[in-house]
């Protein structure tokens, strides 16, 4: 196994949250002041989503704040486009602040919001950075030729549920978009793919953990895979690992709010060359596992497939 599951998964459930929620899943995780900060999604009792915050000393044992971290906005343009909920955050640290991308749902579809925080105590909404229908936006933690770069996944049947890259001078206006990675027919990710955790820099390229979906007669199965992007030009996908790196196997991944799902929004590389990978299990609980970063790069390079 490339990813070793933590033996005491799940690490966070609705019972750990001090306010009423039905689920805990699809969380971003990042280090701040030598602690692990998790921003997780929860369904409230009316079925809409909010974001909570939990903190850990070791990356395994988390304590949840007494109040939610973000709830749908109550004024301005964000109120109009977040009215159905805020979901599936990702976090990167750049220019002295943390950038949080999240899905904003409303009667108009789903857009991506960008929020900022310096301390995870207060958060400021910055901009809605896509039109609908977009999901799974992750920002690279470095600029390229002075431009921010992001991966995203438009909801499109013309180029079905594929990964694109876009660039921005200011985080607000994005363009120069390119299609860089597609699902592969009759593979484990043949139905759709989408960015997962923000890419991690390695000596051989940017490692990107993504999710892929396979349709079956009993519903869809969500698994995780890995791809490697060029260090200087992230629009160039060096290699995509042909096999998945994680699939639903444990009871807490097979049965839940949505069955047969492992869904990653966060990964934390460590100084010893390992990486903690966090995933939502069955859209109900949070889980973690560890892997060797170089082994994940080898996984992409040793048995690659075409990105397009």
Buried (B, 14 or more C-beta within 10 A) or exposed (E): EBBEBBEEBBBBBBEBBEBEBBBBBBBBBBBBEEBBBBBBBBBBEEEBBBBBBBBBEEBBEBBBBEEBBBBBBEEEEBEBBBBBBBBBBBBBBBEEBBBBBBBBBBEBBBBBBBBBBEEBEEBEBBBBBBEBEBBBBBBBBBBBEEBBBBBBBBBBEEEEBBBBBBBBEEBEEBEEBEBBBBBBEEBBBBBBBBBBBBBBBBEBBBBBBBBBBBEEEEEBBBBBBBBBBBBEEBBBBBBBBBBBBBBBEBEBBBBBBBBBBBBBBBBBBEEEEBBBBBBBBBBBBBBBBBBBBBBBBBBBEEEBBEBE
